Amino acid sequence: MGKVGIIGVGQSAFVRTYPGSIRELAFEGFKEAMADAGLDPGEMDATVICSAPEYDKQRSPAGVISEYLGLNPQPTFYVETLCSSGSTGLKLAYSLVASGLHDVVAVIGFQIMSQLSSEESQERMARGADIQWESPFGTMMPAYYALHAQNHMATYGTTPEDLALIRVKASTYGQMNEKAVYRKAVDLEMFSDPENKMAQPVSSPLRTGDCCANADGSACVIVANEDKARALCRKPVWIKGLGASSAPVNMAGRDELNHLSVGLEAGRQAYAMAGISPSDVDVAEVHDCFTIAELMAYEDLGFARPGKGRELIQCGETYKEGKIPVNVDGGLLSKGHPIGATGGSQIRTIVLQLRGEAGAMQVVHPGIGLIHNIGGVGLYGNVTILGRD
């Protein structure tokens, strides 16, 4: 089996309200990726469309998007694993190419969340939990992650200020990212001012500043077999490791709340496939839907021992000049979180980093990059490892 490479990436701007349709939004990320790869739609063998369907009025969006993008009669597939749909789509595309069924496959993730009110959006997110045993009792996404934060604080002494430092870092790079929805500076003083929006309580101990925002957006990743990748792309980025895992939907079915087991297991698989260890990773994108999620990812991925993740952010080691740069595009906390597009955006960031094309956010000479993408409250987990060589 030959190598599988990424030969094109693209992303729309992530915005609070997109004025067009899902097909128009998908076109924005697709157009940029196709230009990046130097391809025409007729050269695409198959497409994988990724989103969470509860937010859209359109049934079977893969068919509508493929038609609009001029990708008929090639086959199209639809993938949904909540917030990790984009990286699940990449795993499917990798499998299609590595098996020899197809030579070039586009993975397109999208989401328009602004068509729903905040209340409707929260209700749909809650239905990502068990609708018989959990969500009817009113638990929402912030509350689930607040449970993790409370447990981490009680076990390891983590503080709200540790979490606030993660948001401060996110804003540092969000200001540099023209694709991000939130591009304003955030400092620690905002979290100590009860009148500041960043300090407003959401679900204790999480405050507004600890939570990412919904957004509308699309992203596209184009993969190809080794022969095509070398022929078509000047700087192909190779898929070196893939890991995926799942966990019980119900919190009562989980062993502990200090980490997300899906991130731990998916990371273990990806490291083994790539033949590397955590210390070999030069730059990472992790799923920071809430600040506590990024902190747990530090530990689940082996960048820090359990309970020591806070030391990385306290010492600035996850900034781009640090030992393990994490989310130096602003992460979900600054970019926003258009569910189906999130994984593709994370992958795009790491591809640009490995190609040396990340501009002001560029890490010095990275050779290995990692993407950690979580669906729901640790229901699904994907870890992808990419390399220059």
N, C-alpha and C positions, 0 to 999 in steps of 0.2 A: 504494500500500500504506500503510494507516494505521499508527499506532504500536501497539506491544504493551506492556501494562503489567502489573506485578505488583500484585495487589489483596489478597493474603492470604499470610501466612507463619506457620508453626508448627513446633515442635520438641518432642520428648520430652526429659526429662532424659537425658543420656548416663551410663550406669552400667556397672559392671564385669560385673554379672550381672542380666539381666532375667528375672523368674520366669515370664512368660507366653509366648504364641505370637507368630509373626511378624505375624499379622493384628491381634492386640491391640496390639502395639508400633506398627504402622503407624497404627492408629486414634489413638494419642496425638498424633502430629504432625499428622495430618489434622484431628482435632477442633479443635485450636488454630487452624489455618489457616482452617478454615471459619468459626469464630466471628469471627476477625479480618476475614474478607471479608463476613460477614453472609449466608452462602449456605446452602442446603440441598443434600443430595446430588443431588436431582433436577434442580438447576440446572447441574450439571456436564455438559459435552458429551462429555468424554473424559478418560482418565487415562493417565499415563505412570508406570510402576513401575520403580524403579532399585535394583539390588543386585548383589553378586557371588555367583553361585549356588553356588559351591563350599562356602560356609559353612552352607548350609541343607539340610535333608533334603527339603523340599518342592520338587517339580518344578513349573514354571510358577507361580511365586508371584503373578504379576499376576492370574491368574484367581481365586485364593483370596482375595486382598486386596480386589479389586474387589467380589466377592460380599459379603464381610463388611462393607464400607463402604457398601453399598447403592447401588453404582454400575452395576448391570446395568439395562438392556441396552446402555448406552453402550459404545463401543469402548474397549479398554485395550491398551496397548503395553508391552513389556518392553525395558529398555535396560541394557546392561552394558558399561562401559569401565573395569573395575577400580575404583580409588579415585576416578575422575572421573565415575562413573556419574550422580551427581546433577546436575552441570552439563551433561552430555550430554543428560540428560532435559529440562533447561530449553531447550536448543537445539532439540530435537524439538518441544516444546510451542510454542515461538516459531514454528517453521515451520508447524505445524498451524493456528495462529491467524492468522499473517500471510498465509497462502495463502487464507484464507477458508473452509477446511474446517470449522473449529470456532470458536466464540466464546469459550468458557471451558474451560480445561484445568488439571487438577491434576497436579503432579509430586510423587510420593511416593517418597522414598528410605528404605531401612531396612537394618539388619543386626543379626543376633544372632550374635556371635562366641563367646560364652561356652559354647556347646554343645560346642565343641571344646577339647581340651587345647592347651597352648602348643606342644607338638611338632606336633600335627595342624595347627594354624593356620599355623605356619612352613612346613610341607610344602606347604600349599595356596598360600601366598604365593609360594613358590619356583616353583610351577607357572605363575605369571604370567610367568616367563621361559621360554625355549625348552627344552622337555622333552627334546629330542634332543641339543642342543649345550651347554647351560649348566647347568640346574638339577640334572642327575644328578651334577654334580661338587661339589654341596653349598653353592653360593653362596646366601645368604639376603638378605632385604631390608636388614638393618643392614650387611652386608658390601658390598653394592652401593653404598650411600650413603657408606660409609667410603672406598671407592675415590674417589668424588668429593671427599670431604673431604681425603684425602691429596694429591690432585692440586692442589686449590685452595691448600692450604698450601704445597706445593712451588713453585707458580707465583707466588703473590702474597704469601706470608709470613703468611697467615692463621694464627691461633693457636687452641688449644683454649679459651683464655679468651674469645676473640671469640665462639665458639659458645656458651659457657656464659652469656654476657650475653644471648643470645637466649632461653635458658630462664628466666633471671631475669625478663626482661620478660613472658614468657608467664605466669609464676606471679603477677606483679603483677595481671594482669587476670583470671586464672583464679579468684583468690580472690573477685572481684566477681561472677562468673558463676554463677548458681544452677543452670544447666544443665550445668556442667562436672563431669567425673568426678574431676579432681585439683584441689583447692582449697586447697592448702597453700603457704606461702611457701617460696621457694627463694632462696638467696643464693650469692655466689661462694665463700664459705668452704667450703660443702659440697663443691664440686668439688676443693678442695685437701686434703680430709680422706680418706685412703684407706679409712677405716672407714665413711664415709658412703655410703649407697646411691647417691646421685647420682653419685659418683665411680667406681663399680664399672665395670670395662672390659666392653664388649660386643663391639665390633669396632674396633680401633684406627684412628683416634683417638677414635671415638665411645664415650661412656660412657652409663650408664643415663639420666642427666639429659638426654642429647642425643636421646633416643628418645621418641616418643609411645607411648601405651598403647592396646591394643585396647579396644573398648567396644561396648556394645549401645545402639542408639538409632534414632530415626526423625526425619525432617524432611519438611515439605510446603511447596510453593510453588504458588500459584494465579495463573495468567496469564489475561488477557482482552484482547480487541480494544479499540481506543480508545474506541468508543462505550460499550461495557459498562463499561470501567474508569472512565470519567468519571461514569457513572450510578451505579455501585455503590460507589465508593471515594472517600472524602474526600481521601486523600493517595496517589494511585497513584504508583508508582515505575516509570519507563520503561526498557525494555531498549534501550540506545543502541548497543551494540557487542557482537559475538560473534566469537570466533576459536577455531579448533580445529586441531590438528596431530597427527601421529604420527611415530614414529621407529623405526629398526630395533630389534627385540627384543634381539638380541645386542649385547653391549658392543663386540665386535670390529667391528661395523658402524657404529660412531659415530666422528665425526671427533675429538672431544675430550671430556674429562670435567670441564671447568671450569664448565660450565653445562648446562642441560637445553634442548636445541634446540626441544622442543615448546612450552615456555613462551615462548621468544623469538619463535617464529613465530606462535603463537596470540595473543600480545600485539600483534605487528605488525598482524595482521588486525583485531583488536578496536579498536585505536586508529584505524585507517584507516576502519572502518565508523562509528565514533562521531565522527570528525572532530576528535580531540583528540590531545594529546601526553602523555607521562608526567607532566609538570609540572602538568597540569590535574587530576590525581587528588587527591582530598582525604582519602580513607581507603581502605585495601585489606585484603583477606583473602587470604593466600597459603598455599600448601600446605606446612605445616611438619611433615611426618611425622618429620623429623629436623632438628636445628638447621641443618645445612649446607644443607638444602633451602630454608629461609627465606632464608639468606644469598645463595644463588644466585638466588633469585627477585628480590631487590632489584636485582640486576644484569641479569637477563634482561628485566625489565619496564622498564628504563630509569630506575629511581629512583637508580641509581648507576652509574658507569662500571665495566667489568670490573676486578675486584680492589679496588674501593673500597667495596664493600658493607659491609665491617666498620666503616668510618668512620661509617656511619649509626647502627649500634647502639652504637658507642663513645661517640658524642656525644648519644645519646638521641633521635635524630631520628625513630625509628620508634615512640616512645611517643605517647600521644594528644595531647600538647602540642607534638609535634615537627613537622618539615617534612612528613613523610609517615607518618602513623600506620598501623601494620601489625599486624594480629591483636590488636586491643585487646579481644577477647573471650576471650583466652587461647590461641587457636589450637588446633591438634590436640594440641600438647604438653600443654595443660591440659584441654581439653574431652574428649580421647580421640578415637579414629578408628574409628567404626562405618562401614565402607567405603561402603556404599550411601547412607548418610545424610549423609556429610561435605559434599558439595557443596551440598546443600540447607541445611545449617546455616550454611555460609559466606554463601550468598545471603541467608538470613534476617538475619544480622548486619548486612549492608550495607543491606538494606531498612530495618531499624530505625534505623540511623545516619542515613540520608537522610530519614527521617520525624521525626527528633529524639526517638526513643523508646528510646534505648539506656541510659538511666539513668546509673549511675555510670561507665559505659564510653563515654559520649557524647563525640564529637569536636565542636568548635565549628563549627556551620553548614556541614556538608559539602554540596556540590552534586553531586559526581561520586564514585562508588565503584567499586572494581574487585575482582573475584573471580578468583583464579588457582587452578586445581584440576588436579592431576596424577594420572594413572593409572599404577600400576606405577612402575618406576624410569625415569620419563620416556618411557614407551611412548606414552601419550596425554597431551594437554594441552589444556585449555580456559581461555580468558580471557573473562570477561563484564564489560561495563561498564554500570553503571546510573546513572540521573540523576533528579533531582527534577523537572526541567522537560522 
